[in-house]
Amino acid sequence: MKPRVLIFENSDILRSTLSSIIRNLEYEVKAFSNPDTSPYSYSSIHNCLLENTSPNIIISDVCLPLINEYEVLGYRLQKVDELKFMAFMPADWNEVDIYYTEKIGCKVFKKPFDLKDLLKWLDNCRKQIDQKNILLNKFKRKDRL
């Protein structure tokens, strides 16, 4: 199963570029300019969970219309078992903002960021997701015996 990446970015060019590159690396990608217009809004997050389409990874701009980074962080704080990784892409955060965001387990790629760094982080996320899936499959097989 491909890791599922959800991108929130209001720049059409950056959203399209990231989506294309990440999709070509064998990830399932959904990208939106704003979480409120996506099927992953607070009102429908439980439906997404029931459909087994919840993201494993969220990559989000912090200057989104109608919603801020703290509300996007709320997605991660929901009881979403599949979502383990989150990154923010700020343009103007200071070192304190970055420090506290990383302290709660979110990665920060300050714009302009090096795409290689983001792709390396994604690869690490994939490895951890794959390891978890291998362990879960082993337990499922043991249950059948």
N, C-alpha and C positions, 0 to 999 in steps of 0.2 A: 504494500500500500504506500502510495506517495505521501510524503509529509504535506500538510495543508498550510499554506501561507496566506494570510490576510493582510493586504496593504491598504492603509489609509493615507492618501497624499493628494493635496488639492492642486498641485502642479500637474497638468495633463502630461507634459513631456516626461517628467521624472516618474510619474505613476506608470506610464506606458513603457518606458525604458526598463524600469525595475521589473515590472510584470513579465516582459518578454524575456529578459535575461534569466530570471529565476525559473520561469516555466521551461525554458530550454535546458535547464539543469535537472529536469525531471521532478519538479515540485508541482503540486496542484495549487494554482494561484487564483485568488479573487481579489480584485482591487476596486476601490471606491474613492471618490473625492471627499466623502463625508460619511462617518458611521451611521448618522441618522437616516441616510438614504439607502443603506445597505440592508440585506436580510439579517444582519447581525446586530441590529439595534436592540436596545434593552427590551423592547416590547416583544421581540421575536427570538431572543437568544435561546429560550427553552425549546422552541420549535426546531432550531438548528441542532440542538443537542439530541433531540429525539430522532432526527433524520441522520445522525452520525456524520454531520458535515461541519462540526465545530473545528476551528483552526487549531493547529499545533503551535503556530508561530504568528505573532502579530508584529508588523513593522508599521510605525505610524509617525506621520508628521505631527508637530505640536501646535501648529497654527491652522487649525481646521475651522471652517465656518460652522457656527451653531454648537460646537462642542470643543472642550479643551482637553489637554493631556491627562488631567485627573479623571475625567469621565471615561476616556479611552482606557486608562489604567483600571477602571472599574470592571472592564471585561475580564481582565486577568484575575481580579479578586473575586469574581463570581465562582461558584463551585464548578468550574469547567475542568474536568480531569484531563482532557486532551491538551489543553493549552498550558504549555510549560515555558515558553520562551516569548519574550517581548522586547522590542527595540524601539527607541524613539529617535527621530531625526530633527533635532532643533537647529536653528540657525544662530540664535542669539543667547543661548544659555551660558551662564558663567560656571566656573569650576565647582561652586557650592551646589548649584542645581544638578550638575552632572554627578557629583559625588553621592548625593542623597538618592538620586534615581538609581544609580548602580548599586547602592547599598540595599535597596529593596529587591534587587534581582533583575533589573531591567538593563539592557545594553543601551548605550548612547553612541550614535554616530552623528557627530556635529557637522552640519553642512558648512562648506562643501566637504564631503567625506570621500575616502578612498574606497572605491567599489570593491577592491580586493579584500579589504578588511571586513566589509559586510558579507561577502561571499564566504570568507573563511569562517565567520561566525555562524552562518547558515549551515555550512558543512559540519561544524561541531554540533549544532542542534540536531541535524539529521542523524549523526552517529549516536547521540543519546536517545533519540526516538527509536532508532533501529534496535539498540540494545534493550530498551524497555519492551519492545514488541517481541524480541527473541525470548526474553524471560517470561512474558505472558503466555506465549505459545507453548513453552515448556510446561508451565503449570497447567494449562488447558489439556495437554496430552496426558499428564499424570492423572488428571481427574477422570479421563476416559478409561484408564487402565483398571 
